[in-house]
Amino acid sequence: MTTIVWFRQDLRVTDNPALMAALEGGGAVIPLYMQSPGEEGAWPPGAAARWWLHHSLDSLSADLAARGSRLILISTDSCLDALLSLAAATGATRVVWNRRYEPEVIARDTCIKKELRNRGIETGSYNSALLNEPWNVRSKAGGPFQVFTPFWRHCQSLPGPAVPLPAPESLPGPTAWPPSATLESLGLLPHPDWSTGIRSAWSPGTAGARAALQRFLAEGFDGYDTQRDRPDRSGTSRLSPHLHFGELGPREIWHATREFAEARGQPDSAWRGSKFLAELGWREFAYHLLYHFPRTPQEPLRANYARFPWRDDPVMVAAWQRGRTGYPIVDAGMRELWQTGWMHNRVRMIVGSFLIKDLLIDWRAGAAWFWDTLVDADLASNTLGWQWVAGCGADAAPFFRIFNPVSQAQRFDPDGAYIRRWVPELARLPNEWIHQPWEAPVGTLQAADIRLGEHYPQRLVDHDEARRAALAALTAIKNV
């Protein structure tokens, strides 16, 4: 029996249930990746994610080659048609894959599974991306959770995830391999090449993922609770893009964390209750919500926010995107994003709050920009994050909780190191003024060779005035 293994967001050979199921079936195994952006609905991979995908596929191809196999690449308008053609050409009688949870992809996969079975081709789908399937986690009332704390408490009460599956030593191939597109022909890399900053910041692939995990456990896990909110320090794991593309699975992270803690003699409660593991839980929560509330990428979960009087101001949006708002912490975050394809999580909340609550721009505009510029752009996490900041989603921060970009910067980047790195035109300002250069004395600005409005922009808005406008807009929708 020949089995096609359809790789998607599971670009690894370790702990890959679909791949192991194909091996257990006996016979030849044909690894396949299909590019079909038209079947991703409104959310095909953005530019930064495509760059990552190219290198992740290259890594997977090398891992398969080391096991005597190869990765078949197909670009198609119809995954169903491509699978049927490949099955006919190779004599494959089975197709297996690991599940995805985006609404359009679920609909497509359901159709494919039905049609393949109607044609006499066996199918199988598996969980490689989550600790628990969304439909297996229910509140006491039997419905989905909408608040994180009880959700994660319930998840923690469930049996721990299975031990990760080992990578196979070899993979049996077909007598004759079918033709494959070249990786370059998929057109995933940018032209002209703007990826210099991203290349210097990341190492896509399973080797890079495992190195990042081990580095974090050795250097960052102990201080994560206190350091994770500091963008001026390396206090986070930076595992999110590796998780999104499935170069590393959540079961591997869960067990690696457990083994690390146990080797140090830490009690079970210490690592199970850690902030780091809770962040893995937050990712689970995002998928839980996306599955049960599939319209949330386009619509607020709280229906009354559909009436919010958003501004239509392309000039302000462009200034935000380019890191030209006049608020140093916001501009630092947006420039970090543009150059590296990533942004520190605390700063994501700050820039999101500024766009939504200071500029009164629709949260969906921010979600779309992040989707195109983040290497870890993930529909579930991106949707949850933006709806959380906007106050219109599950377990969201109330809309009236409006981040002050100055006090946030003073608290989480007290010496201005993060701002100096990404907004170098302000680097010579003393700590006292770097978070609010418009308040600096003229002589201080002159000494730092800064003329506001020329070397660095004036503020788009006054935060205090913007806060009052945002609260008035909130009152308006409450009174409708």
C-alpha positions in Angstrom: 0.0 0.0 0.0 1.3 3.4 -1.0 0.4 6.3 1.3 0.6 10.0 0.6 1.5 12.1 3.6 0.2 15.6 3.1 2.4 18.1 5.0 0.8 21.4 5.9 1.7 23.3 9.2 3.5 20.2 10.6 6.9 20.6 8.8 8.8 18.1 10.9 9.6 14.4 11.1 9.6 14.1 14.9 6.3 13.7 16.7 4.4 13.7 13.4 1.4 11.5 13.9 0.4 11.5 10.2 3.9 10.4 9.1 4.0 7.6 11.7 0.5 6.4 10.7 1.8 6.2 7.1 4.7 4.1 8.2 2.5 1.8 10.3 0.4 1.1 7.3 3.3 -0.5 5.5 4.3 0.2 1.9 5.8 3.2 0.3 5.4 6.7 1.7 5.2 9.8 -0.5 5.7 13.1 1.4 3.8 15.9 -0.2 3.4 19.7 0.3 0.9 21.6 -1.8 0.8 25.3 -2.3 -2.8 26.5 -2.8 -3.3 30.0 -1.5 -6.7 30.4 -3.1 -8.0 27.7 -0.8 -6.9 29.6 2.4 -9.9 31.9 2.2 -9.1 35.5 3.2 -5.9 34.4 4.9 -3.2 33.0 2.6 0.3 33.3 4.1 1.6 36.9 4.3 4.9 38.0 2.9 7.0 37.4 6.0 5.4 34.0 6.6 6.1 33.0 3.0 9.8 33.7 3.5 9.7 31.5 6.6 7.8 28.8 4.8 10.4 28.6 2.0 13.2 27.9 4.5 11.1 25.6 6.6 10.2 23.5 3.5 13.9 23.4 2.6 14.7 22.1 6.1 12.0 19.5 5.9 13.2 18.4 2.5 16.7 17.8 3.9 15.3 15.9 6.9 13.4 13.6 4.5 16.4 13.2 2.2 18.5 12.1 5.2 15.9 9.2 5.6 16.0 8.1 2.0 12.9 10.0 1.0 12.0 13.3 -0.7 9.4 16.0 -0.5 7.1 16.4 -3.5 6.0 19.9 -4.1 2.9 20.9 -6.1 1.4 24.3 -6.8 -2.3 24.0 -7.5 -5.7 25.7 -7.5 -7.3 22.5 -6.1 -5.7 20.3 -3.5 -8.4 17.7 -4.2 -7.6 17.5 -7.9 -3.9 17.4 -7.2 -4.3 14.5 -4.7 -6.5 12.5 -7.1 -3.9 13.0 -9.8 -1.0 12.0 -7.6 -2.9 9.0 -6.3 -3.6 7.9 -9.8 0.0 8.3 -10.9 1.5 6.5 -8.0 -1.1 3.9 -7.1 -1.6 5.5 -3.7 -4.6 4.1 -1.8 -4.3 6.2 1.3 -3.8 9.9 2.1 -3.1 11.1 5.7 -2.5 14.5 7.2 -2.4 16.4 10.4 -5.4 18.7 11.1 -5.6 22.4 10.8 -8.3 24.5 12.4 -8.9 27.6 10.3 -12.6 27.7 9.2 -12.0 27.7 5.4 -9.4 24.9 5.7 -11.7 22.8 7.8 -14.4 23.1 5.1 -11.9 22.2 2.4 -10.5 19.2 4.3 -14.0 17.9 5.0 -14.8 18.0 1.3 -11.5 16.4 0.4 -11.9 13.6 2.9 -15.4 12.8 1.6 -14.5 12.8 -2.0 -11.3 10.7 -1.5 -13.3 8.1 0.3 -16.0 8.1 -2.4 -13.2 7.3 -4.8 -12.0 4.4 -2.7 -9.0 6.1 -1.2 -8.6 5.7 2.5 -7.9 8.9 4.6 -6.8 9.7 8.1 -6.3 12.9 10.0 -4.4 13.5 13.2 -3.6 16.0 15.9 0.0 17.3 15.8 -0.6 21.0 16.6 -2.5 21.1 20.0 -2.3 19.5 23.4 -6.1 19.0 23.3 -8.6 19.1 20.4 -11.0 22.1 20.7 -14.0 19.9 20.7 -12.7 17.8 23.7 -12.5 20.8 26.0 -15.9 21.9 27.4 -17.1 24.0 30.2 -19.3 22.5 33.0 -22.3 23.8 31.0 -21.1 21.8 28.0 -20.2 24.7 25.8 -16.9 26.4 24.8 -14.9 28.4 27.3 -14.7 32.2 26.8 -12.4 33.0 29.7 -8.8 31.8 29.8 -8.3 31.0 33.5 -11.1 28.4 33.8 -10.1 27.1 30.4 -6.5 26.5 31.3 -7.4 25.2 34.8 -9.6 22.6 33.0 -6.9 21.7 30.6 -4.4 21.2 33.4 -6.8 18.7 35.0 -6.8 16.5 31.9 -4.2 13.8 31.4 -0.9 15.1 30.2 -0.1 14.9 26.5 1.4 11.7 25.1 5.2 11.3 24.9 6.4 12.8 21.5 6.8 10.3 18.7 10.4 9.7 17.6 11.6 10.6 14.1 11.7 7.5 11.8 15.2 6.3 10.9 14.1 5.7 7.3 11.2 6.1 5.0 10.4 3.6 2.2 9.8 5.3 -1.1 7.9 4.3 -4.3 9.6 2.4 -7.1 9.4 5.6 -9.2 9.1 9.1 -7.7 6.5 11.4 -9.2 7.6 14.7 -10.6 7.9 17.7 -8.3 8.0 21.4 -8.6 11.2 23.1 -7.4 11.0 25.1 -4.2 12.1 28.2 -6.0 9.2 27.9 -8.4 6.7 28.3 -5.6 7.7 32.0 -5.5 7.8 32.3 -1.7 10.8 34.5 -1.4 10.5 38.3 -1.9 11.6 40.0 -5.1 13.4 42.4 -4.6 14.9 40.8 -1.5 14.0 42.7 1.6 14.6 39.9 4.0 18.1 40.8 5.3 16.8 41.7 8.7 14.7 38.6 9.0 17.5 36.4 7.9 19.8 37.7 10.5 17.2 37.2 13.3 15.9 33.7 12.6 16.9 30.1 11.8 13.8 28.4 10.4 13.6 24.6 10.5 13.5 21.9 13.1 17.2 22.3 14.1 16.6 26.1 14.7 13.4 25.3 16.7 15.1 22.8 19.0 18.1 25.1 19.5 15.7 27.9 20.4 13.9 25.7 22.9 17.0 24.4 24.6 18.5 27.9 24.7 15.4 29.2 26.4 15.2 26.4 28.9 18.8 26.9 29.9 18.9 30.7 29.9 15.4 32.0 30.1 12.9 29.7 31.8 13.9 30.6 35.4 13.5 34.3 34.8 10.5 34.1 32.5 7.9 35.3 35.0 9.7 38.6 35.6 11.6 39.1 32.3 8.9 38.3 29.7 7.5 41.8 29.7 10.8 43.5 29.1 11.4 44.2 25.4 14.9 45.5 26.3 15.9 42.0 27.4 15.9 38.5 25.9 13.3 37.2 28.2 10.9 35.3 25.8 11.3 32.0 24.1 10.7 33.2 20.5 9.2 29.8 19.7 6.0 31.1 18.1 7.0 30.9 14.4 8.5 27.4 14.9 5.2 26.4 16.5 3.1 27.9 13.8 4.8 26.0 11.0 5.0 22.9 13.1 8.8 22.6 13.2 8.2 21.9 16.8 5.1 20.6 18.4 3.4 21.6 21.7 3.8 18.1 23.1 7.6 18.4 22.6 7.6 21.7 24.5 5.4 20.4 27.3 7.7 17.3 27.8 10.9 19.2 27.4 9.8 21.6 30.1 8.8 18.8 32.4 12.1 17.0 31.9 14.1 20.3 32.4 12.2 21.0 35.7 12.5 17.4 37.0 16.2 17.3 36.3 16.6 20.4 38.5 14.5 18.8 41.3 11.6 21.2 40.8 8.2 20.0 42.0 5.5 19.2 39.5 3.4 22.1 40.6 6.2 24.6 39.8 6.5 23.9 36.1 2.8 23.1 35.6 1.9 26.4 37.1 4.6 28.4 35.3 3.8 31.4 33.2 5.7 29.8 30.3 3.4 26.8 30.2 0.4 29.2 30.6 1.5 30.9 27.4 1.3 27.6 25.6 -2.2 27.4 27.2 -3.0 30.8 25.7 -2.2 29.4 22.3 -4.5 26.5 23.0 -7.2 29.0 24.0 -6.8 30.9 20.7 -7.4 27.7 18.7 -10.3 26.8 21.0 -12.0 30.1 20.2 -11.3 30.0 16.5 -12.8 26.6 16.2 -15.9 27.4 18.2 -16.3 31.0 16.9 -15.1 30.7 13.3 -16.3 34.2 12.3 -14.0 36.0 14.7 -11.2 36.8 12.2 -13.7 39.1 10.5 -16.2 39.9 13.2 -16.0 40.9 16.9 -17.0 38.2 19.3 -19.0 40.9 21.3 -21.6 41.9 18.7 -22.1 45.5 20.0 -18.6 46.4 18.9 -19.7 46.0 15.3 -21.3 49.4 15.8 -18.1 51.1 16.9 -17.4 54.4 15.1 -14.0 53.6 13.7 -12.0 56.3 11.8 -11.0 55.9 8.2 -7.6 57.6 8.1 -5.1 56.0 5.7 -2.5 58.7 6.7 -2.5 57.7 10.3 -2.5 54.0 9.5 0.5 54.5 7.3 2.4 56.4 10.0 1.6 53.6 12.4 2.8 51.0 10.0 6.1 52.8 9.3 6.9 53.6 13.0 6.3 57.3 12.5 3.7 58.0 15.2 5.9 60.2 17.4 5.6 57.9 20.4 9.0 56.1 20.7 7.9 52.8 22.2 5.2 52.4 19.5 7.7 53.3 16.7 10.3 51.0 18.1 7.9 48.1 18.0 6.7 48.8 14.5 10.2 49.1 13.2 11.3 45.9 15.0 8.4 44.2 13.2 9.3 45.6 9.8 13.0 44.6 10.1 12.7 41.2 11.8 9.2 40.0 11.2 8.5 39.8 14.9 7.6 42.0 17.8 7.9 41.5 21.6 4.5 40.5 23.0 4.3 43.4 25.5 5.0 45.8 22.7 2.4 44.1 20.5 -0.2 45.1 23.1 1.1 48.7 23.3 1.1 49.3 19.5 -2.3 47.6 19.2 -3.8 49.7 21.9 -2.4 52.8 20.3 -3.8 52.0 16.9 -7.3 51.1 18.3 -7.7 53.4 21.2 -5.5 56.4 20.4 -6.1 56.5 16.7 -9.6 54.8 16.7 -8.6 52.6 13.8 -10.5 49.3 13.3 -8.6 46.4 15.0 -9.0 44.5 11.7 -6.6 46.9 10.0 -4.0 46.1 12.6 -4.6 42.3 12.3 -4.2 42.5 8.5 -0.9 44.4 8.9 0.4 41.9 11.4 -0.7 39.0 9.2 1.5 40.3 6.3 4.5 41.3 8.4 4.9 38.7 11.1 6.8 35.5 10.6 4.7 33.9 13.3 1.4 35.1 11.8 -1.2 32.6 13.0 -4.9 33.1 12.4 -6.0 31.9 15.9 -3.4 33.8 17.9 -3.6 36.9 15.7 -7.3 37.1 16.1 -7.3 36.5 19.8 -4.6 39.1 20.4 -6.3 41.9 18.4 -9.7 41.2 19.8 -8.2 41.1 23.3 -6.6 44.5 22.9 -9.8 45.9 21.3 -12.0 44.7 24.1 -14.3 43.0 21.7 -13.2 39.3 22.2 -13.1 36.6 24.7 -11.5 37.3 28.1 -10.6 40.7 26.6 -9.1 43.7 28.3 -12.0 46.2 28.8 -12.0 48.9 26.1 -11.6 51.6 28.8 -8.3 50.1 29.8 -6.2 52.2 27.5 -2.4 51.8 27.5 -0.5 55.0 28.0 2.5 54.6 25.7 4.7 56.7 27.8 4.1 55.0 31.2 4.2 51.6 29.5 7.7 52.5 28.1 8.9 53.9 31.4 7.8 50.7 33.1 9.0 48.1 30.7 11.9 49.8 28.9 13.1 52.0 31.8 16.5 52.8 30.4 15.3 53.2 26.8 17.5 50.4 25.5 14.8 49.0 23.3 13.9 52.4 21.9 17.5 53.3 21.3 18.0 50.1 19.3 15.0 50.6 17.0 14.7 54.4 17.0 18.4 55.3 16.8 17.6 59.0 16.0 16.6 59.3 19.7 19.6 57.4 21.0 21.4 60.5 22.4 18.4 61.6 24.5 18.7 61.1 28.3 16.6 58.4 29.9 14.4 61.1 31.4 13.2 62.2 28.0 13.6 59.3 25.6 10.0 58.1 26.2 8.5 61.5 25.6 10.8 63.7 23.5 8.1 66.4 23.0 8.5 67.2 26.7 12.3 67.6 26.5 13.8 71.1 26.9 14.8 72.7 23.7 18.5 72.7 24.8 18.3 68.9 25.5 16.9 68.3 22.0 19.5 70.5 20.4 22.3 68.7 22.3 20.9 65.4 21.0 20.7 66.9 17.5 17.0 66.4 17.3 14.4 68.7 15.7 10.9 67.3 16.2 9.0 67.2 13.0 12.3 66.9 11.0 14.6 64.2 12.5 11.7 62.6 14.4 8.0 63.1 13.9 5.7 65.1 16.1 3.0 63.1 17.9 0.1 62.0 15.7 -2.2 62.7 18.7 -2.1 63.8 22.3 -2.7 60.7 24.3 -4.9 62.4 27.0 -7.1 63.9 24.3 -7.2 60.6 22.4 -8.2 58.7 25.5 -11.1 61.0 26.1 -12.2 60.6 22.5 -12.0 56.8 22.8 -14.1 56.7 25.9 -16.7 58.9 24.3 -16.8 56.5 21.4 -17.3 53.6 23.8 -20.1 55.4 25.5 -21.8 56.0 22.1 -22.0 52.3 21.3 -23.2 51.5 24.8 -26.1 53.9 24.4 -27.3 52.6 21.0 
